[in-house]
Amino acid sequence: MEQGTKWLSPNPDIPNTEFEKPTDGLKRILTYVILKNKKNNNVFMHVNTHLDYIFLKNRIRQIKVVIDFIYKFKDLYPILLTGDFNCGKTKDEIEKQHC
């Protein structure tokens, strides 16, 4: 029914934007699709993203963009969020990262 891309930045609707440095050097995005099952007319949204793998501060800012985006649709559709959140480290390891 619908698909799109948003940039994980202060300006999600402006292509190729990002948070200020330092970053991992990659323009991070979320992609989404709203699908409708032809058999039962059920509709849902799927959102996928990949967060900064180096800087915790950027991951936090990026996931806030994702949350703000999906929050707009929370009462309209069930939402499936997937991605590489790059948060497999322990809390102590994360706190030692560049923030």
C-alpha positions as CSV (number, residue, x, y, z in Angstrom):
1,M,0.0,0.0,0.0
2,E,2.9,2.3,0.8
3,Q,6.7,2.3,1.1
4,G,9.4,4.8,1.9
5,T,12.7,5.7,3.4
6,K,13.6,8.1,6.2
7,W,17.1,9.2,7.2
8,L,18.1,8.7,10.8
9,S,19.0,12.4,11.3
10,P,17.6,15.6,12.6
11,N,15.9,15.9,9.2
12,P,14.5,12.5,8.4
13,D,12.7,13.7,5.2
14,I,15.9,15.1,3.7
15,P,17.9,12.5,1.8
16,N,21.5,11.7,2.8
17,T,21.4,13.6,6.1
18,E,23.0,12.4,9.3
19,F,23.7,13.5,12.9
20,E,26.8,15.6,13.4
21,K,30.2,13.9,13.7
22,P,31.5,11.6,15.0
23,T,29.6,8.9,13.1
24,D,30.6,5.6,11.6
25,G,30.6,7.4,8.2
26,L,27.5,5.7,6.9
27,K,24.2,7.5,6.1
28,R,21.7,5.5,8.3
29,I,18.1,5.0,7.2
30,L,14.9,3.3,8.1
31,T,12.8,1.7,5.4
32,Y,9.1,0.9,5.8
33,V,6.3,-0.8,4.0
34,I,2.6,-0.9,4.7
35,L,1.2,-4.2,3.5
36,K,-2.4,-5.5,3.1
37,N,-3.3,-9.2,3.1
38,K,-5.5,-9.7,0.0
39,K,-7.3,-12.7,1.7
40,N,-8.4,-11.1,4.9
41,N,-7.7,-7.4,4.4
42,N,-5.4,-7.2,7.5
43,V,-2.9,-4.4,7.3
44,F,0.4,-4.1,9.0
45,M,3.6,-2.0,8.9
46,H,7.1,-3.4,8.7
47,V,10.0,-1.1,9.6
48,N,13.7,-2.0,9.2
49,T,16.8,-0.1,10.2
50,H,20.5,-0.4,10.9
51,L,22.0,1.8,13.6
52,D,25.5,3.2,14.0
53,Y,27.9,0.5,15.1
54,I,30.6,2.7,16.7
55,F,29.0,5.5,18.7
56,L,26.3,4.9,21.4
57,K,25.3,8.5,21.3
58,N,24.3,8.2,17.6
59,R,22.5,4.9,18.2
60,I,20.4,6.6,20.8
61,R,19.6,9.6,18.6
62,Q,18.9,7.3,15.6
63,I,16.5,5.0,17.5
64,K,14.6,8.1,18.7
65,V,14.0,9.0,15.1
66,V,12.7,5.4,14.5
67,I,10.4,5.6,17.6
68,D,9.1,9.0,16.6
69,F,8.3,7.7,13.1
70,I,6.5,4.5,14.2
71,Y,4.7,6.3,17.0
72,K,2.7,8.2,14.3
73,F,1.2,4.8,13.1
74,K,0.8,3.0,16.4
75,D,-3.0,3.4,16.5
76,L,-3.4,2.5,12.8
77,Y,-1.5,-0.7,12.2
78,P,0.3,-3.5,14.0
79,I,4.0,-2.7,13.5
80,L,6.9,-5.1,13.1
81,L,10.3,-3.4,13.8
82,T,13.5,-5.3,12.7
83,G,17.1,-4.3,12.2
84,D,20.6,-4.4,13.3
85,F,20.6,-2.4,16.5
86,N,24.3,-2.9,17.2
87,C,23.7,-3.4,20.9
88,G,25.0,-6.8,21.6
89,K,27.6,-5.7,24.1
90,T,27.3,-5.6,27.9
91,K,26.3,-2.4,29.6
92,D,29.8,-1.9,30.9
93,E,31.3,-2.3,27.4
94,I,28.8,0.2,26.0
95,E,29.5,2.8,28.6
96,K,33.2,2.7,27.7
97,Q,32.4,3.6,24.1
98,H,32.8,7.0,22.6
99,C,29.7,8.9,23.5
